[in-house]
Amino acid sequence: MAAWFEMRFSFLLVHFLVLVGLTCAGNFSIDYDNNTFLKDGKPFRYVSGSIHYSRVHPFYWKDRLNKMRIGGLNAVQIYVPWNVHELSPGKFTFSGASDLPQFLTLAKESDLVVLVRLGPYICGEWEFGGFPAWLLTENKDMILRTSDPSYISFVDKWYTALLTTLKPYLYDNGGPVVMVQIENEYGSYFACDSDYLKFLYHKVRRVLGDSVIIYTTDGDGDGYLKCGTIQGAYATVDFGPTQSPLGNFKSQRDFEPKGPLVNSEFYTGWLDHWGQPHSHYDWVNVAKSLDLILELGANINMYMYEGGTNFGYMNGANDPPYMPVPTSYDYDAPLNESGDITVKYYAFRDIISKYYSLPSDPITPNTPKGKYGPQQMIFMSTVQDALSILCPEGPTMSTYPLSMEEVKHYYGFILYRHKLKSAVTNSSLVTDGVRDRGYVMVDQLPQGMLYREDTTEVKVTGSAGQYLDIFVENTARVGFSTAMNFMRKGLIYNVTLGGEMVTGWEIYPIHLENMQHVKASRSSPKLSSSGNLATPSIYGGKVNFGATKDPPMDTFLDMRPWAKGQAFVNDFNLGRYWPQEGPQVTLYVPAPVFSTTGTNQLFVLELEYSPCSRTNDTVCTVNLTDIPYIDAKPAGRNIEAESRGAWRKHNVH
């Protein structure tokens, strides 16, 4: 009898859950005759902002989504970067920092619908445009973003994993996802392969069904939409601040005579490149343009609403010319890199309030920032002296150099080593195959630096039996243009020394995540004759929070006057620093990367020189500050009161 009651209860529970699911489900569609979307049968216009879950620590997803909702948004738009979900062929992950289901759940809890940009190509100034670099190992000759059979076979498997994960979160199934985008600005790509777009479209239809809205996004010109659209997918456009938005929407109307107007990327700011000034869009002009677009009744997605951070090695690059993007993806957005409210946030919120009632909740306060001051950093080891830890698998032996993709090591750093067969004096080492920066050493003494096709020769002096090392940094794969198809990294061409081909290489993939296991040595980095380069070396130190007993707060790592390198807190890769080049000076350190119970360690790989390598000291310092510097002057004083005051002083209504 007990078993019968248990079985009966299970049946009733399942029946109840099904009924609840059905009542929670909704309907989202396009009313072409009335030029609007319909949400549960009622006209709906979305006011959306872009946030990339891969650029925000998962601990802060809820905070950012709440700020977006309170800012007047009713939708968010996200990219799905393939390369954070399929780290190696056939091994998919949707957990931790890649927990897309959790992000979608939090979006629904924040009363935001979600526009999902599926890719497989996303651009977004993200490493390799979101493609996993292992594609280049599987078939170096495949043509990306086309119906190339090799490429399509991998896309098919990825889409199957992604779409089956996404399906329960569709609006029709009670989730927040109302629209999905295939590809991204495909009309700007050389291939113009309609068979490829048809494959993506029909794959989405087969897995997600006929009710979900599929859309495309292209620039606001008929030439872009000609190759970027496909029958069945709703065509949208993107453009930045404008004083005549109706003219910008003309190209959409040429391809979609009826239906809602949609700007899928309204640029609130712009990206940065190393060595160039920090981009800035005047908030008054952007706010006025937002007002004009909303006045038309158009749907809008603001790109970006929060830019976030290219943690680790995930910054992208543009080409031509080759220009890598910094670690910060602040984008001069309404929420800055660390999620703080800016003047644009208040300006946009006030504009939106002209058209919709704002949530009654108070604006979420900014996260507190910690100023922990100078931190001692001890020299631990040169890269070469730590090879047993940084490359535990040992070297790959090869007659000629092999690219990173050929040794299946895709990000960060790699060491190429050759034992000199005879003495050389001021001999020319020549190659145009370094991708991207190569530090040349003999017996760990720096000889000079190679950089892509720009600096291809270094004078070398050494004795027979000494090691000639070329330590190469992959500074990012291009995420835009046809150059994506030629993105090998490391040492991709042969090397000559004194006019003779160099053969016989030991190739060491470098695993910087092992830095925390490097022990302090008695050696020291060697300094070049010019004093501008020291042996690439590892430094480490315990984070000192001072006398406070409060939990660690968000903070910013100021590496001045260090030169260039990679920084970690514990096992978390903060990203690249390069204060000598700018515009970014500080690295954002989210509080959750600190341990609240144990010791916290800071590690850096310095590629060029540290403050103490020039003085022969074993201890030098870095600084943990509460103000970010991403344009060589304070950029983070976006305190709510200051921002609100600035907006009210120059109200654009």
N, C-alpha and C positions, 0 to 999 in steps of 0.2 A: 504493500500500500504506500509506504514511504517513497519507493521508487516511482510509483505512478504520480504522486503529488509533485515530485521533483521534475519529472518529465513534463507534466502539465504546466508547471510554473515556467519552465524554460521556454515552452511553446508560446505562452502568453507574453513573456518578456521580449522574445524575438519579434512577435507581432506588434507589440507596443513600440519597439525601437524602429521598425519599418514605418509605422504610422507617423512617428515623430520625424523621421527622415523626410517623408513626403511632405509634411506640413512645413518643414524648414526649407524645402527646395523652392526655387523660384524660376523666373523666366526672364531672359534678357535677349532683346531682338532689335532689329532696325525697322523703323517706320519710314519707308522711303517717301511716301506721299507727303508726310509732314516734316521731313528733314530732321528726324530726331531718333534717339534711341528710346526704347521702351523697357522699363524695369518693372516687372510684375504688372504689365499692362498700362503703366503710367509713363508719360514723357519724362525722360531723364537726360541730363547733361552732366558729363563728368568734368570735374576740376581736379586734376591729378598732378602728382609730383613724382619724379624719378628718385628712387633710392636703390642702391645695389647691396643686397644682403652680404655679398662677398667682400664688401669694402667697409662693413660695420661689424664690430665685435657682437656676436650673438646676444651677449648679456644686455646690449643696448638696443636691440631691435624694438622692443616694446616702447622704450623711451622715445625713440625717433618717430615711430608710428603714431603715438599719442600726440606728439608735437605737430605732426602733419595734420591730424584730424582737427585739433584745436585751432590750427592755422586756417581752417576753412575748407580743407580738401575733403573730397568724398571718395577719392580713388588714389591708388599708387600704381606706378608702372615699374616693372623689374626686368632685368636681363637674367637669363639663365646661362652662366658660363660653363660650357661643356667641360673645360679643363679642371674645374674644381669638383666635378662629379664622377669623372671616369679617369682616375689617375694612371691607370694602365689598362690595356685593352681588355674589355669584358668585366672589369672590376668596378662596380658602380657604388657610390656612396651618397647617402642623403641624410647624413648625421653630422653632429658637431657644427662647425662653421658652414657646412654644406646642407644644413637641415632645412631644405625648402618647405617640407610640410609644416614644420614648426613656424616658419615665417608666415606662411599663408594662414595658419591658425590664429596667430597674433594679429594679422591684418583684419581678419573677420571680427575678432574681439574688439578691435578699435573702430568697427563700423566703417571699414574701407573696402570697396571692391578693388579687384586687382586685374591689371592688364599685364599679361605675361608675354615677354619677347623670347620665343623659344630658340632663336638661332636657327641652325647650328652656328652661324656666324653672328657675332654681336657687335664687333668694333668696340666702342666704349673706352678707347684708350687702354684696353685691358691686354695683357700678355697674349700675343698671337691672335688677337680678335676673338678670344674665347676658345679657340681650337686647342686640343691637347697636342703637345709637341711630339708625342710618340707617333702621330700620323706620319711624320717625316721619316721615321724609322721603318714603319710598315711598308711604305712605298714612296721613295723620294721623288718619283716622277709623277705622282698623282696631281691633278689640277684641282685645287680647292674651289668650292662653290660652283661646281659644274656637275653634269650627269656622268662624269668619269666613274666607271663601274667600281673601281677600288674605293674611291671616296664615298660613293653612295652606299656601299656595303657597311661601312662604319657608321655613317649617319643613320642608316636604317636601324641598327642595333641600339644606338644612342637614343633615337626618338622613341623606340619601343620602351626602353627603360624610363625615360622622362615622362612620356605621355601616360603610361599606366600609373606612374606615381602621381601625376597631376589630376587624373580623371576624377577621383573622389572629391576634389576641391573645386570642381566646376560649380557655377552658380545654380545650374539645373539640378545638381546633386546636393545642394545645401551649403556649398562652399562659397568663397569670395571671388573666384575667377570668372570674369564675364567675357573676356576677349583674349585671343592668343595671336601673336604676330609670328609669321614665318619669315626667316631670313632678316636682313636689315639693310635698307638703302641699296637694294640689289641693282637698281637702275644706275648706280654710280660705278658698277664693276664692269670690267671689259667684256666678260663672257656673254652676257645677255642670253642665257641658256634657259629657254622656256620649259624644256623637258625637266630640268632640275626643279624649277618652281612647282611644276605639276606634281612631281614626286612628293615634295614636301606637303603640298596641299592635300593630296589624296591620302597620304600617310596619316595626317592629323584627322581627316574625316573618318578614316577607318577605325581609329582608336578612340577618338573623343566623340564621334557621332555627328549628326547633321545639325544639331541645334546651336552648338557653340559658334560664336562669330570669329572668323579668321580674318586677319587684316594684314596689310603691308604698309610700310613707311618708306617714303622717298623724299628727296629734295623737291622744292616747289617749282618745278619746271617740267614741261611736257616731255623733254628729252630724258629725264630721269624716270618718270612714270611709264614711259614706253616699254622699258625693259624690266621695270621693278614690280609690275602688277600682273595679276593672273585672274582669269574669270573665276568667280565664286568667292574670292577674298576681297574684302572692302579696302579700297585704296585711300590712304591718308598721306598727309604731307608733313614736312617739318620746316620751320624757319624761325629766325630770331626776332628781336625787337623791330617793330615796324610801325610806321604811321599810317599805313594803308593796308590793313590785313586782308581786305576783300580782294585786292590784287594778288596777294600771295596765295589765296585760296582758289584763284582762277584755274590753276592747273589741276587741282582736285576736282573741280566742277567739270573740267574737260573729260575726266575719266569716270566721275561719279556725278551725273547730272542731277540726281536726287539722292537724298540721304543727309545725315548730319555732317557738318563741317568739323574736321578734326586736325588739329596741329599736334602731332605726336611728340615733337621735340621743340618746345619753345625755350630758347636758350636764355637762362638766367645769368649766365656767366660764360666762362670758356676755360679750356684746359691750359696747363703750363707745360713748358719744356725746360730741361736743364739749360742754364746759361742765358735764358731770356727773362724779361720782366714778368712778374706775376700778373696774370690776366685780371682785368677788372671791368665789369659792366656797370655803368652809372645806374643806381637803383631808381632814380626818378624816371629816366627814359624807359627802363624795363617795366616799371609799374604803370606808366601811361599806356604802353603797348598792351600790357595785360588787360587793362580796362577796355581798350578798343576791341580786342578779340572777344572778350566776354560780352560786350555790348552787341556784337553780331549774333549772339546766341551760339557761338561755336564751342566745341569741346576742346579742352586743352590739357596737355601734359607738360609740366615744367621740368626741363632738363638742365641742370640737376636741382632737386630740392634739398638733398644733402649729398655731397660728393663722396666724402669718406676718405679712405686710405688704401693705397696699394701695398698692403702688407707683404712681407716676404720678397719674392721676385716677380710679383704679378703686375708691375707697371708695364704699360705697352710702349710702343714707339711709332712714329710716323715716318714716311719716306715717299718721295725724295724731298729735300735731303734727309738723311737719317737723323732723327731727333727723338731720343728717349724721353719719356714722361717721368717726372719726379715721383717720389713715394706719396706725397700729398696729392689728393684729388679734390681739394677744397672747392674748386670750380667757382669761387665767389658766389656761392649758393645761399639761399635763405637760411639754411642751417649750415654752419661752417663744418670743417673737417671733424671736429670733436663733438658735433651735434648741438653747438650753442646757437642761440637765437641771434640773428643779425637784424640790421635795419630793414633789409629786404623782407624778412619774415613779417614784420609789422606792416610794412607798406602793402605787401600782397594780401595780407589778412584784411586790411581795411578795404582794399579794392573788392575782394570777394564778398565782403559784407554788404556791398551795394546790391548784390544779386541773390544772396542766400543768407539765411539766419545762421549765425555762428554758434557752435556748441557753447553751452553755458559753463562748462568746466573752466577753471582757471588755467592760465598758460603754465605748462610744466616748467619748473625752474631749471636752469642750466646745471649740469653736474659740477660739483666742487672740484677745484684744481689744486694740486699740491705743489708747493715750492720747497723742494728738499735740498737745494743747494749743491755745492761741489761734492762729487763722488770720486773716491780714490780708485784708480785703475792700475793694476800691476801688470807688467809685461809677463806673459806666460810662455810664449814660444813663437818662433817663426813658423810659417806654414810648412816649410820643408822638414823641420825637426819634429813636426807633429803628424807626419804622413801616416804613421801606423794607426793613428786614431781618426784622422780626417778621411783616410781611404783604407779602411780595414780589409777590404777585398783585395787590395794590392793593385799593381798597375796592369794595364793592357799593353802588351808588347806589339809593336808594329814597325814595319820598315818605313812607312810614310805616315804623316800625321792623319789622325782620324777625327772627324767632327764629333761634337757632343752627342749628336743624334746617333752616330754610328756605334758609340759605346753605351748608348741608352742612359745617358746622364743629361738631363734636359735643362736644368736651371742653375744659375749661380756661377760656379767657378770650376776650372779644370787646369791641371798642371801638365805641361809637356816637358819631358826631360831627355836630354841627349848627353852622352859622355864624349867629351872632346877627344878626338883621336890624335890630335897634334896641337901644338901651341899656336895661338893666334894673337896678333897684336894690332889693335885698332882696325880689325877686319870688318867689312860690311856684312851684317846679317840683314837679309832682305826677304820680305814677303808682303803681299797685299791680301793675305788670307786670314788675318786676325779678326775675329768677330766676338767681342768688339774692342776691348782694351787688353793689350798684352804687355806685361811687365817682364823685361828681359834681365836675367841675372846669370852670373858665372860664380859658382861657389857661394851663392846667396848674395853676392855683391851686385847691386843694381847697375845696369849698363845703360838703360833707357827704356822708353815706352813706345809701343806700336799701337796705332789706332786705325782700324779698317783700311780704307784706301787713302787716308789722309797722311798718315805717318807710317811709312813702309820700310824704313831703314834705321838701324841702330848700329853704332860702332862697338865692337866687342873685343875684349882682351882676356885671354885665359891660357892656362897650361894644359898639356895633355893629361887626361885622366880626371879633370875637373868636370863638374856637371854644368851644362848649359840648360837653364830653365826658362820657359816662357809660361808665366802664370796668367791665364786668360779669364777675364770677366765677360760673361754674357749679360749685356746691359738691358736687353729686352728684344723680343721679336716684334716685328712690324705688325700692327693690327689693322692695316688699311692699305689698299691698292694692290696692284699685281705683284708687288715685291713680296707679298706673303708667300708666294709659291717658291721662293728662293731663300728660305730662312734658316739655313744651317748655321750653327754656332760653334765656337771654339776656334781651332786652327783648321781652316777648310781647304787651304792650298799648301803646296810645298814651300820649304824654306831653303834659301841658299846662304852659305857662309863663305866669304872670300870667293864668290863666284861658283862654288861647288855645291851640288845638292846635298842637303843634310839627310842622312838615313839612319835608322836605328833609334826609335823613340820609345820611351816609357811614358804611358799616359795615365794620369791619376785623377779620377773624378773626385772632387772635394765635397765632403758632406759636412757643411758647417753646423748642422744640428748636433754634431758630436763635440763642438767646442767646449761644452761644459765638462767634458771628461779630460781635457788637456791639463796637464800638471805644469806648474811653474818650473822653468828651467834656468840654468845658470848662464845660458848663452844670451846674446843680445842681437838686435837687428843691425845689419851693416848699412852704412850710409854711402850713397853715391858721391863721386868727387864733387858734383855740383851742390850737394846738400839738399837736393829737391826730392830725392827718392830714398826710401829705406826699404829693407826687406819686408814684404808683406807679413804682418805679424798679428798675433792674437793677444788681446789684453782682457783682463777680467777683474771684477771686484764685487764686493758685497754692497747691496743698496742700503744706504743709511737714511732712515726716515726721521732722524733726529729724536727729540724727546717725546714727541706726540705718541699717544696710545691709540689714536684714531686709526681706522682701517686705511690702507693706501688709497689715494685718490688718483684720478686722471692727472697726468703730468706730461711734460715735454722735455725730450732729451736734446740739449744744446751741445753739439759736438765741436763748436769752435774752441781752439784753433786747429783741431784735427783736420785732415785733408779729405779723404774719401774712403768709404767702406760700407760694412754691413753691421747692423746692431741687433742684439738679442736681449730680451729679458727672460731669464730662465730658459725655457725651450721655445719661446715665442719669438718668431722672426719679425722684428719691427719694420725692417726694410732698409733701403739704401740711404746713406747720408753723403752729402757732397757740399758742405757749406762754402767751400772755396769757389764753387761754380754758381750756386744759387739757382732760382730765387729762394728755394726752400732751405732753411737753416736748421730748424728743429724737427725732430721726429715725435709724432703723437704716440703716447704710451697709455693705452686704456687701463684703468684701474684693475679690471678682472685678470690681467696677465700676471699681476702680483699674487703671491701666496699670502694668505692672511694668518697662516699658522706656522710657516717655516721660514728659512732664510731665503732671501731673494738675491739672485746673482745677475749682474750685467756683464755681457760679453760683447766685444767688438772685434771684427777683422779690419785692421787698418791697412789699406793698400799702398799708401804713398809715404806718409810720415805722421808720427804723433808728436805732441809737444815735447815728450821726453826722449824721442829717438835722436833729436838734434842736440840734446844736452847730456846724453849717456846716463840719464836717471832711469831707475826701474819703476818709478811710480809717477803717474801724472793724473790729471783729473778731467772729468766731464761734469756737466751741470744739469740738474733736473729743476726746471723752472715752471712757473704757472702760466706763462704767456707764450703763445706760439709765434714763431717768426717764419713766415713763408714768403716774405718779400723783402727781407733784410731790414724790416722795421716792424714794430708790434702790429700784428694782424688779428689778434684774438681778443681785444678788449670789447667784445660784443655783449657787454653786460646789459641785461634787459632794460634798465633805466636809461642808459645811454642810447640804445637803439630806438626805444620808444620816443625819447626826446628829439632825436634827429629826424624821425619821421614826422612828428607833429610840427617841427619847425619849418619843414618844407613839404606841406601836405599837397598832394597832386590832384585832389578832387576839384 
